[in-house]
Amino acid sequence: MKKFNCLLLCSLITFIVVASTNISYSYASDSLKIHYIDVGSADSIYIECGGQSMLIDGGYLTQYDRSGETDDAIKSPLDRYMHDGDDTVLDSSAGQYMDQYKKLLRENDNSDVTKYLDSLGVKEIDYVVSTHPHYDHIGGLIQVLNKYNYKHLLYNGREYNAYLPTFKKMAEYNKSKNGVELTVANQGQVIELGAGSMKARITVLTNQATDYSTISGRNELNTISNNGSLVLKLEYGKRSFLFTGDAQVAAQRELIKNKITDITNIDVLKVPHHGYNNNDFNSPDKSGNYEFFQNVNPVVSVVSCDIGNNNSPLPANRVIKDLAMSDIYTTKDLGNIVLTCNGKSVIVKTNSKTIYALNPGDLNKDGKITASDLLKMEKYVVNPNDNQLRNTELRIGDTNDDGKVNSRDMLAVEKNIVFNTPID
């Protein structure tokens, strides 16, 4: 067996020398774009596919909200009205209240999300989705509803104080103008973005009838609301993406119990709750997300977070440790993060760099499939005990998605290098 392995490796090296002059660049044009907008320790994700779009959450309403409500010097008239009930800004008892409020929004538009969408030239959004009604998710959506045309408006149907009543008033007012009804996104609901054979298929995984006040280990109002977050799965070609809102342990365990096949081996995970520990059981060395992360097993993880959060650096160290199987990218470090996907490859783009995060066969993630990728794969196949691959490398090396890296994957890579044969 050792002699056979040696001969196999020698033949591979010979092949590599011959083939290395015919290197194939395999990244095709992109049809899906997912923008993880830098909104601090809030959430906002803008998805484009085939001329259609979806916005999941809207970050904060204002920069004052993003600051953590500590800097009174940057309070706008909108902040004074929303936080202090300042009737000198807008008299809520006066007639034509919504017209006044919409004018107040227009005059105080400093939302991170609207700035970003404006930079993209957005005028209309097909689907606007609120995962849950916390102000760092729903706040900016109030400004979005005021500023852009939209065709569908979805939320989780759960009640909460603070900004939700204003969001619902805005939705009801707009309905009289555009006919768009605020509706609950029900479990199993499927939304398709795009046209033709390459559509993004988005499925609602969470059950909005679940009572998290009775099944959660922690019953604080904020935790219950977080657990009620809509969780959405996007499938595009061979790639999968999971958007988790602020789902904590109770919601994660419900997904593991009821939707295990839908959340297993996801390619790209939006890390829940900004990378907090979510530690309902107070483990000293694991985050509350550990079981969830093990099932999701992501290749790429994106964390929407800020530099400082109530003296809790994000993502938490235990979260980073529990995501050791994954490459982690944060808006805190990279700013706006844009993922592009052609159904097979995933590229991470930021203001300063391009990262070839997931391309079948490109184990070293340098943006091309070359002899070095093939040699690394061959060494592993010949002797996996001595030549370990990281989880991300195993997932990338598994070109036919059969759960393993073997001679069939090597052959696909060889054909790509020598004959420029696409990896299916």
N, C-alpha and C positions, 0 to 999 in steps of 0.2 A: 504493500500500500504506500509506503514512504517513497519507494522508487517511482511508483505511478504519479504520486503527487509532485515529485521533483520534475519528472518529464513534462507533466501538465503545466507547471509553472515556467519551465524553460521554453515550451512552445508558445506560451502566452507572451513571454518577453520578446521572442522573435517576432510574433505577430504585432506587438506594439511598435517595435522598431520600424516595421514595414508600414504600419498604418498611421503612424504619428504625423505623417505629412498630409493627412486628409482628415482634418479636424472639423467636426460639424457643430455649428452654433444652432441650438435647438429652440431658442425662445421665439415663439411666434407672436403675431399681433394680439393685442389684448382686447377682450370684449367685456370683461367685468372689472369694475373699479370699486373698491371699498375704501372710503375716506374715514379714518379714525381722527376726528377733529380734536385739536388741542384745546380743551375747555377746562383745564385744571383737573381737580378731583371731582369731575362730573362726567357725563357721558353724552356723546353725540356721534352718530355714525351715518354717513351718507353713502348710499349704494347707487351705482349707475350700471345699467345693463341694457344694451340694445335700444337706446333712446328712451328708456323709462327709468324711474328713480324711486327710491324709498329713503326717508329720513327716520332713523330710530333715535328718539330722544333729542333734546335740544340744548343740553347744558344749562348754564345759569341764565337768568333774565338780564342781569347787568354785571358790570365789573365789580360793583360793591358786593354783590352776592358771591362772586368768585373770590373776593379777598377774605372771606370768612367772617363777614359782618363785624369787622373790627375797626375799619378806617372810615370814620364819619366824614372825613375831608373829601372823600370821593362820592358821597351820596348825591345822586341826581334827584331832580324833582320826582321822577318815577320811583326811586327808592324811598323817598320821604312819604310818598303816598302808599306804597306797598307795605312798608315796614312801620311807619309811624301814624298812618291814617290821617295824613296832613290834608285837611279839607281846603286849605288855601291853594293847594295844587289842583285838586279836582273835587268838586262837591258831589259825592256819590248820591245825594238825595235829589240833585237837579235833574231836569228832563234831558232826554237824549244822552244818557250816561255813557253808553257804549261809543257813541261818536266822540265824546270828550276823551274817553279812555284811549281809543285808537289814535287820536291826535297826540296824546301824551306819549304813547309808544313811538310814534313816528319822530317826535322831537327828541327822544332819548334812546335812540337805537345804538347801543354799544355792546350788543351781544356778540360773543365770539363766533357763534354759529352763523348769524346773518352776515357778518363780515366775510366769513369764509365762503358762504354760498354766493354772495355778491361777487367775490373774486373769481368764481367759476362761471359767472354769468347766468346763474339760476333764476328763472322766472316762474316756473311751475314745478311742483313735486307731485308725482302720482300717488304715493302713499306716505302719510305722516303717521308715525307710530309712537305712542307713549308707553314705555314698559311699566312704569309705576309713577305715582304722583309726588315723589319727593322733588324739592325745588331745584336740585342739581341735575335733574333729568327733564322735568316738565316746564321749568321756568322759562327757558329760551324758546320753547314751543309756542308760548303765548305770542312772542314777537314774530315767530315764523308764520303763525296763523294770520297775523295782522298784515304781513308784508307780501306773502307769496300766494299765488293760486295753488290749489291742491284738489285732488280728485277723490281721495279716500282718507278718512280720519279714524284711527283705531286706538283703543286704550284697553286697560285690563278690567275696567268696570268696578274697581274697588274704590271705596270712599276714603277721603283723607281731607284734612283741613289745609290751611295755608294756600298754595297757588292753584289747587285743583278747581275750586269754585270759579275763579277767574278764567281759567282755561275752558271750563264748560260754558261759561257765559259767552266767551268769544266764539266758541264753536257754534253755539245756538244762534248768535247774532249773524255769523257768516252763513249759516244754513239758509237764512231768509234771503240771502243774496245769491249763493252758489248752489243751493240744494244738497250740499254734502252733509250727511248725517254722521254724528259721532257714534261709533258702534264698538261693541266689545269684540275683541279678537278671541275666538273660541278655539279650544284644543282641536287639532286636526285640520284647521283651516289652512288652505294652501293659496299662496299668492305667487304668480309668475311675472317676472320682469323680462322684457325683451321680446324678440320675435323669431320665428323660424325654429330650427332644431336646437339652437344654443340659447336656452332660456335659463335664467336663475329661478330655481324653485325654492320658495321660502315657506316653511311649515311651522305653525304654532305648536309647541310641544307641551305647554303648561295648561293645567285645568283650572279655570278661574272659579270653579265652585269649591275648591279646596279651602278648608278653614284652618289656616296656619296658627290661629290662636289656641287650637286644641292639640296640635301635633308637634309644635316647636318646643325645644328645650328651653328657649328664652321667649317670653311673651311680651317684651317691650313693644310699644306701638311701632317704633321704627323698624325693628326686626321683622315684625309681622308684615309690614308694608313691603320691606325688601323681598321677603319670601314670595310675595304676590307678584313679583316681576314677571312680565312676559318673557319667555325664553323662545328664541327663534332659531331654526336651523336653515341654512342656505346651502343648496347643492347646485354645483355648476360643473358640468362635465364630470371628471373624476374627483373633483375637489369638494370639500365640505367645510363650512364655517359655522360657528356657534356663537350666538349673541345672548348673553346671560343676564343683562341688567344688573341688579344688585342681589341676585338669588343667594341666599345663605344656606346653612346646613339642611334645614327642614325641606326646603324646595329642592335642593340638590339630591337629597335621599329619595324624594318622591319621583324625580326623574330616573334615578337608578332603579327604583322599584318598578316603575311603569313604562319607561321609555329607554331601556338600556341599549337596545340595538340602535336607537337614533342618536345616542350620545357617545358611542364607542368609536375610538380611533378617528376623531375629528382632526382635520388638517390644521385649521386655524381657530383658536379659542380667543374670544374676548373675555378676559379674566373677570370673574364676577366681583362686584363691590370694590373696584379700584385697587384690588390687591390687598385688602385687609385680611387679617387672620380668620375672621368669621368663627371665632373659637367658642362654640357652644359647650364644648366639653373640657376646655382648658388644658389641653395637652401641652406639655413643656417643650416638645420637639417637633410636633406636626401641627399644621394649620387645620382649621375645621373643613377646609376644602380637599383634604388629602384623598379621601375615598373617591370623590368626584373627579379629581385630576387623574387618578390612576385609571379610571374608566375612559375618560375623554382622550387621554394619551396624545396630546397635541404635538404637532411638529413646530408650529409657531404659536406663540401666545402674545397678545397685545394687552397692555395695561394702560387704562386712562387714569392718570393720577398727576398730582402736583408735587412741588418740592417739599412743602410743609403741610401736615395735616394733624392738628391737635397733638403735637409732639409724637406722632406715630409715622415714622418714615414709611413711604409706600414705593413699591410693593414691600410687604413685610418680609423679613428674613425667612420666616418659616414657609411663606408662600413661594419664595424663590427656590428654596430647598425642595419643596414638594413638586415644583415644576422642572426638576433637573432633567427630565426627558425631553424638554422643549427649549427652543430658542425664544428668549423673552425680549420684547421691544416695548418701551414705555414712551408715552407722550411727554412725560417729564424730561426725558433725556433727548428725544428726537423731534419734539414739536408735532406738527401734523404728520400722520403716517398714512400713506396711500398704498394699498395692496392692489396689484393688477394680476389678472388671471385669464388664461386662454382656455381653461378647462383641464389643463394638465400642470402647467407651471404657475408658481406664485412668486411674484417679485415684490419686495418691500422697497418703497421709495420715500425718501425724506428730503428736506431742503438741502442736506449736505451729502447724501450718499444713496447708492442703489445697492440693495442686498438681494442676491439670488437665493431666496429662502427655500424654495421647493421646486426642483425640476427633476423628473425621473432620470436617474443615471448620473446626475451631477453631484457626486458625493462631497466634493470639496467646495461646492457652492461658489464657484468662480465665474459662473455664467456661461460655461461651455462644457460639453462632454468630451473628454480627452483620454489619452492613454493612461494618465495617472489615476483617473476614476476607475478605469477597467482593472488596473493592477491592484488597487486597493480592494476592489470587489473580489478579484480572483484569490488574493491572499486569504480573505475571509472564507470563501467557499472551500478552499483547499484545507484550511486548518482554522476553523472558527474559534477554537479555544485559545489559540495564540495570537489571533488577529481580530480583536473585538471591534465592533462598530457601535457608535453611539446610536441611541434610539432614532434620532433624526436621520442619521446615515442609513440605518436599516430601512426606514420608511421611504427614503429617497431611492435607495437601491432596489427596492421591491417594485420593479417597473411594471409588472403585470397584476399588482395588487392581490397576490395570493397568500400574503402573510409571511413570506420568507424570501430570502435572497439566495438564489441558487444559479445553476448553469443556464437556465432559461433567461434569467435577467442578464447574465453575462453575454449571452448570444445577442440579445436585443441591443446592448450597448456596443458590441463589436460591429454589428450591422450598421448602427448609426454612425460610427466612426469611419468605417471603410466605404460604405455604400450610400451614406446619408439617408438611411432608412428611418423614417420617423418612429419614435417609441410610442406605441399606442397606449 
